[in-house]
């Protein structure tokens, strides 16, 4: 009888619940206790949960940064002044220029220059603004993708100017035309102020021919492009 009672008690314990009024002593199994009515679910190791939370947080942070970057691009594009077609530099070509060897020219064949007062470290910055930019018009772009010939695409970039426009860079150096060059292929801007130099296809200075330091032409008055050339007494810092 005790064996039967113990068996019944064990069966009830394994079942996980006991009948109302259950008393183990009634079944001859005084040491048996009813199983707990609630069973804890098996939990994942705490380290795994923390790792999953960290991964999710990193993914969310990366998504937020990507969204912010796209917003910044859209905002920058929206505030940039609309350019006329004749203000955009659509081509950069490294080609032979008389007495200078190879130099970079634009789509109209005009020689491009770099300015020693610009910065390329820690960040690229054009420091030719105002009247300076009237004398040295920056090579502007809207999409940063001019047609290239003889210039490595890896050397071409852009910098956002103070007025919000984008200027092409070669070897990180912002590049410009010079209004003193009246004809394509001329390079009267070479060594102007001891700071302006014809630019090579990799952004370095072309020093093949280096005339004496000269003064720049005066900025056009009231957008009058018929400026007098240097040597008339103008004294500008650019």
Secondary structure, 3 states (H helix, E strand, C coil): CHHHHHHHHHHHHHHCCCCCCCCHHHHCCCCCCCCCCCCCCCCCCHHHHHHHHHHHHHHHHHHHHHHHHHHHHHHHHHHCCCCCHHHECCEEEEEEECCCEEEEECCCCCECEEECCCECCCCCECCCCCHHHHHCCECEECCCCCEEECCCHHHEEEEECCCCCEEEEECCEECECCCCCCCCCCCCCCCECCCEEEECCCCCECCCCCCCCECCCCCCHHHCCCCCCCCCCCCCCC
